[in-house]
């Protein structure tokens, strides 16, 4: 009854931010339930090995906590109900929700289609919103509820060639501060974290070199940087922080 349970979506890659978040919360003695969707990852240049989710689960359990997972396309109509049913049956009622799953492809004025826009909307905005609402409705505590969304700094500047991604992820910031006051009396905080450019395996050497000049700390952002911040935001010490968009970019110069 006293165990803390966290749901983290979009955890499939050993180099990903999702895996770092899971490990950070496991260190803080959260039981972890994570989702992954390898079909999406395998459409991307970085790909994913079939056994990576299993390796992540094993690593998390090494921290002495419980860990369950499910492969789930969050754009499916019944995905949210399936997820929360599995979490409750296998672990219990969640205290924390981290909306990390995302959908991103290059979209420009010339190639943006209704179908591609729908794919971005269904994962980045619709699923995140419905997951958040479901979490709030089923919240079974009176304090220390935590929701953390992942944004990408859309409010700080333009994102060329990523129209669908930018507008759907940008809406997450609005969702975050819109819900914050309404759920505060329930003992739930909600914040969004923008990790900035992160070295999760998608950057080639040329891009890394170019980006490095924009980081005054002379290094690229790492998944653990994001995970540490989220670890704090999910802690009891962060009870006074809600409705905030936190840009954790190491001074990145746009």
Buried (B, 14 or more C-beta within 10 A) or exposed (E): EEEBBBBBBBBBBBBBBBBBBBBBBBBBEBBBBBBBBBEBBEEEEEEBBEEBBEEBBEBBBEBEBBBBBBEBBBBEEEBBEBBBEBBBEBBBBBBBBBBBBBBBBEBEEEEBEEEBBEBBBBBBBBBBBBBBEBBBEEBEEEEBBBBBBBBBBBEBEEBEEBBBBBBBBBBBBEBBBEBBEEBBEBBBBBBBBBBBBBBBBBBEEEEEEEBEEBBEEEEBBBBBBBBBBBBBBBBEEBBEBBBBBBBBBBEBEE
